[in-house]
Amino acid sequence: MIDAQRQQLETEVLNYYLPQNSYRFMDMDTANPYLLMAAWTNGGNVYTLRIDLKNYPENKPEAYVTKMLRTKTGALMDGPSATMHTLSSHYGFTQICHYGPAAWNFKVSLYKVFIKCRLWLEMYELHLKTGKPMDYYLNHES
């Protein structure tokens, strides 16, 4: 679980790159801490991300868009899909695949996780426009 020293470091990094009012650490003194973050896309849409910190930084944190997204055809994005870069949903939210297991290490910052999620959101919006699977834009290499 994230300790106070790591949280302070993460806060410093987030404050450097993001407006302070765009994120909030939640339930940090519980068994299920998480980070809520606002993410703006180039298309002008705003999404809220939830990054679970229960096993962070030792393990890759689970990241969610805080609503259930749908594909261009209207299908729920509620399960694992290699072509759409999603994992099993929780909380009724779409889970984003943001780092492969081989690419994860404890030094990866929450800001880097945010950047991967932000990239995912851009590709999601391209999918909504073109109908092409997200795998067309993203790869599973990193």
N, C-alpha and C positions, 0 to 999 in steps of 0.2 A: 504494500500500500504506500502511497505517496506520503513522505514525511514532511515536516514543517520546513526543513531546509530546502528540499526539492521544490515544494510549493512556492517558496519565496523566489527561487531561481526562475521557475516557470513564469511567475507573475512579472518579474523584471523583463523577461524576454517578450511576453505578451504585451506589456505596457510600451515597450519600444516600438513594436510593429502595429499595434491595434489601438483603437480608442478604448480607454478604460471602461467605458460604459457598454462595450460590446461583448463582454464576457463576465461570467460570475461562477466562482467555485461554490458548489452546493453540498450540503450534508457531509462536510469534511470530517466531522467527529463521529461518523457512523460507519457501519460496515459496507455501505454502498455510496461512497463519495463520487461526485461527477462534476463536470464542467459544462456549463451552458454557454453557447457562443452564437452570436449573430453572424451570418455570412451573406454578403451581398454579391450577386452575380453581375456579370457585365450587362446582362439583359435588364438589370434594374430590380430583379426579384430578391426578396430577403427570405432566408431560411434560418431556422434555429437548429443548431447541432447540439447533441448531447454526447459527451465523451465520458464513458465510465472509467473511473480511476481506481477501482477496487484492486487490481493487480498491477497497476502502473507504478513504476516504469519497468519492472522486471519483465512484464508481458505486454504485448500489444493491447492497447485499450480498445474496447468496442466503441464504435462511433455510429450515431443514428441521426437521421433527419427526424425532427420531432413531430412527424405526421406520417401517415401511410401514403407513400407516393404511388402513382400509377404510370404504366407505360403509355406510349402514344396510342395503343389500341385499347387502353382502359383496364388492362390487367393489373391487379395489385402487385406491388413489389414487396412481397412479404416472405420470400423464401430465398434459399441459395440459388444463385444464377451466375455461372461463369461469364456468360455473354453480357450480362447487365451489371456485373461487379457488385452483387448484393449477397448478403448472408441472411441467416434466419432472423426474423423480426422478433423484437421484444418490446414491451410497453405499448404495442400497437404502432410502432414506428418502423420505418425502413432502415435496415442496417447496411451501412456502406462498407465495402471492402476497400481499405486504404493502404495497407502494407501487407506484403506477403510474409510468411513466417521466416523465410531466409533473410529478408531485408531488415527484420526487427532487431534492435538492441536497446539496452537501457539508456543509451545516450540520446535517443530520438526525443526531441522536445515536443511538447503539446502544440507549439506553433507549427512545426513540420506536419503533425497530424492534421491540424486545421488546414494547411495549404493543400494537402492531399484531398481532404474532404471538399474543399473549395473547387479544386480541379474536377472532382467527381461531379459536383453540381453543375459546372459549366458543360460537361459532357452529357449530363442528364438533359439539360435544356436543348442541346444539339439533337439528342435523340428525339425529344418531343417535336422538334421542327422537321427532322428528316425521316424519322422512323427507323434509322439504322441502329443496330444494337450498340451499346456503349463499348463493347469490345472492338468495334470498328475504330474508335478513337483512342482507347486505352489498351495497354498490354498488361500481362501478368508478371512481367520481369521484375518490377520493383515495388 
